[in-house]
Structure formats: structure tokens, C-alpha cells
Amino acid sequence: MFFYLFCAPAYSMFVTKHRAFYKYRVFSIMTGISIALSLGTSLILVVMMNDKLMGRIIGQYIPAAILSLILYIFLAIKGKRIQIKYWKYALVICIPLVPHLLSMNILSSSDRILIRRISGAEYAALFSIAHSCANIVSILLDSMNKAWAPWFLDTLHSKDYSNVKPVTKPYFLLFVSIAGGIFLLGPEVILILGGKAYLDAIFILPPLIMGCVVQFVYTMYVQVEFYEKKTIGVAIGTISSAAINIVLNLIFIHAFGYRAAAYVTLIGYICLLFYHYNYVKRLGYKDIFDRKLLFGTLLILFLAMFGIMILYNYTILRYIITLVYGTVILFLIFKQKGIILSILRK
């Protein structure tokens, strides 16, 4: 793992450069090669080795590390010499992001640690399964943000602010539509990833998914802070939210059980959203996004979350609503395909 961590930045730098210049074909090919190598090697080693865990670790990290090492050599040859001025520029911006990323890790993992300590390993396992299911939405969030961020930063740089709202509206609504579908299919997602033994976790999945949607919105505001190089503000917000998360978890897991941790996570992300919104507003970007659309949709989805949780007890009715929901979404996508294709071409 240390070998992997030492080499991994080369892979990150390579794909980030190609993503920034909209060379998504190279980015997609490199990602596909990395996943195929790690997955294939892991499967072979897990079957062949007696120590299945070690087979999984070696299969996951060594192929990725070797690929990254090759890219390291390629970048070193192409770069030829170190540019100290670039290091200075990057360090000033990036050093505050170290506590930010550590706090994000605390924000996403402290609940499971505290559940295990307070309620026991059984409840921690239930929460972990729900958290893994919610990670489907997190992966979607990360993928969409990595595609959208270069365009958004370029738009800010060119001061073409009038083009932001028309593009971010379908971008946001597409994500919300997919998240809404996962809301409705929550029990099936739990069954696939965990099995019947973990079905009790279905009632903590909705607030975790809702937290991902809130995170999606505040990430849009964070990109403005990145553009303005206000990374200290990013770090302050995340550290504060992580501290609030730990304190509230200690109080509410004791009082209401392990399910309270899902709502505490949601509260933490809501705090981050309002922090970043107000911070960006002070930077002079109050109307960069359609606030009524963003906050109005979040409120509607939050209220719908409780209705969907009631539907989990009425399977047939939920399937009918899911079918209608899917049909409407597909119809709207088809109806707006011209706009969607135009945005993708940009």
C-alpha cells in the first residue's frame, strides 16, 4: 500500500491534466486499464492464494502502483526539470486542503466508529452497508463534478457568468433525478449489496443519499472558492462540520440508537452547504447559481424522503410509482435531448 501511495500521484496528475484539457478519451482509457488490471489480478489471486485478504490487497494495489510508476517515469522524462515556482504556487493553495481532506475523512467515517463503540459491531455493520449503498451516489457525484468542474472554472476565468445557470440547471436536475430513482429502489440496492440480513438498513439509506445530494450542491460553491484560491475557507468549513458531526453523534447515538448517525451526517452536510453558500456570497458570487432551483429542489427532496421511507412498507405501490417516475424522467430527457447534447458538446 505504501508503494501504491508513493506512485499514485503520477496517475492523478496524468488524468487530471487530460481532464482539464477535455481529453476524456485518454482519461477514460487510462481509468479502464487501471480498473481492469486491478480487478483481474484481484480475482486471480483471491482464487489462487490461501490468504484471500492478502490476495485482494496485492491484486488491488500492485497493478495500480506499477501503472502509476510507469506514468511517473513518463512525466519525469517529459518534464526534464523541476519548476520550483510551480511548487510554491501549488503548496500555498494545497496545504490548507490537507486538514480539509482529513476532516472529510472524519466526517464520512466517524459515525461508523462511534456506532461500533456505542451500539456494537452488529449495528455498525448495518450502517456500513447503507453507507456503501449511498456511495453509489457519491461515485456519481465525483464523476459528474470532475467532468463539470473544468468547464465551470474556464467559464469563471472568461467571466461568461450568463452561461453558468443554463448549464448547471440540467446538470443539477440530472443528478437529482438519478438520486431520486435510487431513493425509490433503496430496498433492492440493500438486498443486492447486503442481502436479507441487512434489510433493516433501508431506513437509514434515504438520509445518507440526501446527504450526498446536499454535498453535490455545496461542491458547486466550493469550486468558486477553488477558483478564487480561498482554500483556507474550505478547510475551516470542513473542520467545523467534522467537529459538529462528532459531538452530535456522541449525543444522539446514545439517545436514539445507530439510525441517528445518518441524520447527523445529513445535518453536517447541510451546515457545510450554508457555510459555503455564505462564504461564496461574500466573495461576490451571490447569483452565480439559481438559488431558488437549488434550495427549492433540496427542500422538496427532503420532504419526499420521508414519504419514500413510508413507501418501503408497500412494495407494489412503490414499484408502480418507480415505473411512473422512470417513464417521466426518460420522457423529459428525450424531450430536452437537443439541449442536453448541446451542453455535452461544450
C-alpha positions as CSV (number, residue, x, y, z in Angstrom):
1,M,0.0,0.0,0.0
2,F,2.9,2.4,0.7
3,F,4.4,1.6,-2.7
4,Y,0.9,2.4,-4.2
5,L,0.6,5.6,-2.3
6,F,4.1,6.7,-3.3
7,C,3.3,6.2,-7.0
8,A,-0.4,7.1,-7.2
9,P,0.1,10.9,-7.5
10,A,1.6,10.4,-11.0
11,Y,-1.7,8.7,-12.2
12,S,-3.7,11.5,-10.6
13,M,-1.6,14.2,-12.2
14,F,-1.8,12.5,-15.6
15,V,-5.6,12.0,-15.7
16,T,-6.2,15.5,-14.1
17,K,-4.3,17.2,-16.9
18,H,-6.2,15.3,-19.6
19,R,-9.5,16.0,-17.9
20,A,-8.6,19.8,-17.6
21,F,-8.0,19.9,-21.4
22,Y,-11.2,17.9,-22.1
23,K,-9.2,14.9,-23.4
24,Y,-11.7,12.5,-22.0
25,R,-10.9,9.6,-24.3
26,V,-7.3,9.3,-22.8
27,F,-8.8,9.7,-19.3
28,S,-11.4,7.0,-19.9
29,I,-8.9,4.6,-21.5
30,M,-6.4,5.0,-18.6
31,T,-9.2,4.6,-16.0
32,G,-10.4,1.5,-17.8
33,I,-6.9,-0.1,-17.9
34,S,-6.4,0.6,-14.2
35,I,-9.7,-0.9,-13.2
36,A,-9.3,-3.9,-15.5
37,L,-5.8,-4.7,-14.2
38,S,-6.7,-4.4,-10.5
39,L,-10.0,-6.3,-10.8
40,G,-8.5,-9.1,-13.0
41,T,-5.4,-9.5,-10.8
42,S,-7.5,-9.5,-7.6
43,L,-9.9,-12.2,-8.9
44,I,-6.9,-14.5,-9.9
45,L,-5.0,-14.0,-6.6
46,V,-8.1,-14.5,-4.4
47,V,-8.8,-17.8,-6.2
48,M,-5.2,-19.0,-6.1
49,M,-4.0,-17.8,-2.6
50,N,-4.9,-19.3,0.7
51,D,-4.8,-15.8,2.3
52,K,-7.7,-14.3,0.4
53,L,-7.3,-10.9,2.1
54,M,-3.7,-10.6,1.1
55,G,-4.6,-11.7,-2.5
56,R,-7.2,-8.9,-2.6
57,I,-4.7,-6.3,-1.3
58,I,-1.9,-7.3,-3.7
59,G,-4.3,-7.5,-6.6
60,Q,-5.9,-4.2,-5.9
61,Y,-2.8,-2.1,-5.3
62,I,0.3,-3.6,-7.0
63,P,-1.1,-3.3,-10.6
64,A,-2.2,0.3,-10.0
65,A,1.1,1.1,-8.4
66,I,3.1,-0.3,-11.4
67,L,0.9,1.6,-13.9
68,S,1.5,4.8,-11.8
69,L,5.2,4.1,-11.7
70,I,5.3,3.9,-15.5
71,L,3.5,7.3,-15.6
72,Y,6.0,8.7,-13.1
73,I,8.9,7.8,-15.4
74,F,7.0,9.2,-18.4
75,L,6.3,12.5,-16.6
76,A,9.8,12.8,-15.3
77,I,11.3,12.3,-18.8
78,K,8.8,14.7,-20.4
79,G,9.2,17.3,-17.6
80,K,13.0,17.2,-17.7
81,R,13.5,19.6,-14.7
82,I,11.7,20.7,-11.6
83,Q,9.9,24.1,-11.7
84,I,10.2,25.4,-8.1
85,K,7.8,28.3,-8.9
86,Y,5.0,25.8,-9.6
87,W,5.7,24.1,-6.3
88,K,5.5,27.3,-4.4
89,Y,2.3,28.3,-6.2
90,A,0.7,24.8,-5.5
91,L,1.8,24.5,-1.9
92,V,0.2,27.8,-0.9
93,I,-3.1,26.6,-2.3
94,C,-2.9,23.0,-1.4
95,I,-1.5,22.9,2.2
96,P,-4.9,24.1,3.7
97,L,-6.6,21.3,1.8
98,V,-4.7,18.7,3.9
99,P,-6.8,19.3,7.1
100,H,-9.8,19.7,4.8
101,L,-9.4,16.2,3.4
102,L,-8.6,14.7,6.8
103,S,-11.8,16.3,8.1
104,M,-13.8,14.9,5.2
105,N,-12.5,11.5,6.1
106,I,-13.5,12.0,9.7
107,L,-16.9,13.3,8.6
108,S,-17.5,10.2,6.5
109,S,-16.1,7.5,8.9
110,S,-16.6,8.8,12.5
111,D,-20.2,7.7,12.6
112,R,-19.3,4.0,11.9
113,I,-16.5,4.1,14.5
114,L,-18.8,5.7,17.2
115,I,-21.7,3.3,16.4
116,R,-19.3,0.3,16.9
117,R,-18.2,1.8,20.2
118,I,-21.6,2.8,21.5
119,S,-24.1,0.3,19.9
120,G,-22.0,-2.6,18.9
121,A,-20.5,-4.2,15.8
122,E,-23.9,-5.5,14.5
123,Y,-25.3,-2.0,14.2
124,A,-22.0,-0.8,12.7
125,A,-22.3,-3.4,10.0
126,L,-25.9,-2.3,9.2
127,F,-24.8,1.3,8.9
128,S,-21.8,0.3,6.8
129,I,-24.0,-1.5,4.3
130,A,-26.2,1.5,4.0
131,H,-23.2,3.8,3.7
132,S,-21.8,1.5,0.9
133,C,-25.1,1.8,-1.0
134,A,-25.1,5.6,-0.6
135,N,-21.5,5.5,-2.1
136,I,-23.2,4.7,-5.4
137,V,-24.5,8.3,-5.4
138,S,-21.1,9.6,-4.1
139,I,-19.3,8.0,-7.0
140,L,-21.8,9.6,-9.4
141,L,-21.3,12.9,-7.7
142,D,-17.5,12.7,-8.0
143,S,-17.7,11.6,-11.7
144,M,-20.1,14.4,-12.7
145,N,-18.1,17.0,-10.8
146,K,-14.8,16.0,-12.4
147,A,-16.5,16.5,-15.8
148,W,-18.2,19.7,-15.0
149,A,-15.5,21.5,-12.9
150,P,-13.0,22.2,-15.8
151,W,-15.8,23.8,-17.9
152,F,-17.1,25.8,-14.9
153,L,-13.6,27.1,-13.9
154,D,-13.0,28.1,-17.6
155,T,-16.3,29.9,-17.6
156,L,-15.4,31.8,-14.5
157,H,-12.0,32.7,-15.9
158,S,-13.6,34.1,-19.1
159,K,-16.2,35.9,-17.0
160,D,-19.0,34.4,-19.0
161,Y,-21.3,34.3,-16.0
162,S,-24.5,34.4,-18.0
163,N,-23.8,30.9,-19.3
164,V,-23.5,29.3,-15.9
165,K,-27.2,29.0,-14.9
166,P,-28.4,27.5,-18.2
167,V,-25.8,24.7,-18.0
168,T,-25.9,24.0,-14.3
169,K,-29.7,23.7,-14.2
170,P,-29.9,20.4,-16.3
171,Y,-26.6,19.3,-14.7
172,F,-28.1,19.5,-11.2
173,L,-31.5,18.1,-12.2
174,L,-30.0,15.1,-13.9
175,F,-28.1,14.2,-10.7
176,V,-31.2,14.8,-8.5
177,S,-33.3,12.6,-10.9
178,I,-30.8,9.7,-10.6
179,A,-30.7,10.1,-6.8
180,G,-34.5,10.1,-6.7
181,G,-34.5,6.8,-8.5
182,I,-32.0,5.3,-6.0
183,F,-34.3,6.6,-3.2
184,L,-37.2,4.6,-4.6
185,L,-35.1,1.4,-5.2
186,G,-33.4,1.6,-1.8
187,P,-34.6,-1.9,-0.5
188,E,-33.4,-3.6,-3.8
189,V,-30.0,-1.9,-3.5
190,I,-29.6,-3.1,0.1
191,L,-30.6,-6.6,-1.0
192,I,-28.1,-6.7,-3.8
193,L,-25.2,-5.4,-1.8
194,G,-26.0,-6.9,1.7
195,G,-28.8,-9.5,1.5
196,K,-31.9,-10.0,3.6
197,A,-29.9,-9.9,6.9
198,Y,-29.2,-6.2,6.3
199,L,-32.7,-5.1,5.3
200,D,-33.1,-3.1,8.5
201,A,-30.6,-0.7,7.0
202,I,-33.1,0.5,4.4
203,F,-34.4,3.2,6.7
204,I,-31.0,4.9,7.1
205,L,-30.3,4.9,3.4
206,P,-32.5,7.8,2.4
207,P,-30.9,10.4,4.8
208,L,-27.5,9.2,3.6
209,I,-28.5,9.7,0.0
210,M,-30.0,13.0,0.8
211,G,-26.6,14.0,2.4
212,C,-24.9,13.1,-1.0
213,V,-27.4,15.4,-2.8
214,V,-26.6,18.3,-0.4
215,Q,-22.9,17.5,-0.8
216,F,-23.4,17.8,-4.6
217,V,-24.8,21.3,-4.2
218,Y,-22.2,22.6,-1.8
219,T,-19.4,21.2,-4.0
220,M,-20.6,23.6,-6.8
221,Y,-20.0,26.5,-4.4
222,V,-16.6,25.0,-3.3
223,Q,-15.5,25.2,-7.0
224,V,-15.9,29.0,-6.8
225,E,-13.7,29.0,-3.7
226,F,-11.1,26.9,-5.5
227,Y,-11.2,29.4,-8.4
228,E,-10.6,32.3,-6.0
229,K,-7.9,30.2,-4.3
230,K,-9.6,30.6,-0.9
231,T,-8.7,27.1,0.3
232,I,-8.3,28.2,3.9
233,G,-12.0,28.9,3.9
234,V,-12.7,25.5,2.5
235,A,-10.7,23.9,5.3
236,I,-12.3,25.9,8.1
237,G,-15.8,24.9,6.9
238,T,-14.9,21.2,6.8
239,I,-13.1,21.1,10.1
240,S,-16.0,22.8,11.8
241,S,-18.5,20.4,10.2
242,A,-16.5,17.4,11.3
243,A,-16.3,18.6,14.9
244,I,-20.1,19.2,14.9
245,N,-20.6,15.7,13.5
246,I,-18.6,14.0,16.2
247,V,-20.3,15.9,19.0
248,L,-23.9,15.3,17.7
249,N,-23.1,11.6,17.1
250,L,-21.9,11.2,20.7
251,I,-25.2,12.8,21.9
252,F,-27.8,11.3,19.5
253,I,-26.4,7.7,19.1
254,H,-26.6,7.3,22.8
255,A,-30.1,8.8,22.9
256,F,-31.8,7.3,19.7
257,G,-29.6,4.5,18.5
258,Y,-27.5,3.9,15.4
259,R,-30.0,5.3,12.9
260,A,-29.5,8.8,14.4
261,A,-26.0,8.8,12.8
262,A,-27.4,9.0,9.3
263,Y,-29.4,12.2,10.2
264,V,-26.3,13.7,11.9
265,T,-24.3,13.1,8.7
266,L,-27.1,14.9,6.8
267,I,-27.0,17.8,9.3
268,G,-23.2,18.1,8.9
269,Y,-23.6,18.4,5.1
270,I,-26.4,21.0,5.5
271,C,-24.1,23.0,7.8
272,L,-21.4,22.8,5.1
273,L,-23.8,23.9,2.4
274,F,-24.9,27.1,4.3
275,Y,-21.3,27.8,5.2
276,H,-20.0,27.6,1.6
277,Y,-23.1,29.5,0.2
278,N,-22.5,32.4,2.6
279,Y,-18.7,32.3,2.0
280,V,-19.2,32.5,-1.8
281,K,-21.8,35.2,-1.4
282,R,-19.2,37.3,0.5
283,L,-16.7,36.7,-2.4
284,G,-19.2,38.4,-4.7
285,Y,-20.8,35.4,-6.4
286,K,-24.3,35.6,-4.8
287,D,-26.2,34.9,-8.0
288,I,-23.8,32.6,-9.8
289,F,-26.2,29.7,-9.5
290,D,-30.0,29.6,-9.5
291,R,-30.6,29.6,-5.7
292,K,-34.3,29.1,-5.9
293,L,-33.9,26.0,-8.0
294,L,-31.1,24.5,-5.8
295,F,-32.6,25.2,-2.4
296,G,-36.2,24.6,-3.5
297,T,-35.4,21.2,-5.0
298,L,-33.5,20.2,-1.9
299,L,-36.5,21.1,0.3
300,I,-38.8,19.1,-2.0
301,L,-36.5,16.1,-2.0
302,F,-36.1,16.3,1.8
303,L,-39.9,16.2,2.3
304,A,-40.2,13.5,-0.3
305,M,-37.6,11.4,1.6
306,F,-40.0,10.7,4.5
307,G,-42.8,9.8,2.1
308,I,-40.5,7.3,0.3
309,M,-39.5,5.7,3.6
310,I,-43.2,5.1,4.2
311,L,-43.4,3.5,0.7
312,Y,-40.8,0.9,1.7
313,N,-43.6,-0.9,3.6
314,Y,-45.8,-1.0,0.4
315,T,-43.7,-2.8,-2.3
316,I,-46.3,-2.9,-5.1
317,L,-47.3,0.7,-4.7
318,R,-43.6,1.7,-4.7
319,Y,-42.9,-0.3,-7.9
320,I,-45.8,1.5,-9.6
321,I,-44.5,4.9,-8.5
322,T,-41.0,3.9,-9.6
323,L,-42.2,2.9,-13.0
324,V,-44.1,6.1,-13.5
325,Y,-41.2,8.1,-12.2
326,G,-38.8,6.4,-14.6
327,T,-41.1,6.9,-17.5
328,V,-41.5,10.6,-16.8
329,I,-37.7,11.1,-16.4
330,L,-37.0,9.3,-19.7
331,F,-39.7,11.4,-21.5
332,L,-38.2,14.6,-20.2
333,I,-34.7,13.6,-21.2
334,F,-35.9,12.7,-24.7
335,K,-37.8,16.0,-24.9
336,Q,-34.8,18.0,-23.9
337,K,-32.2,15.9,-25.8
338,G,-31.3,18.9,-28.0
339,I,-30.3,21.0,-25.0
340,I,-28.5,18.1,-23.3
341,L,-26.5,17.3,-26.5
342,S,-25.6,20.9,-26.9
343,I,-24.3,21.1,-23.3
344,L,-22.3,17.9,-23.7
345,R,-20.7,19.2,-26.9
346,K,-19.5,22.3,-24.9
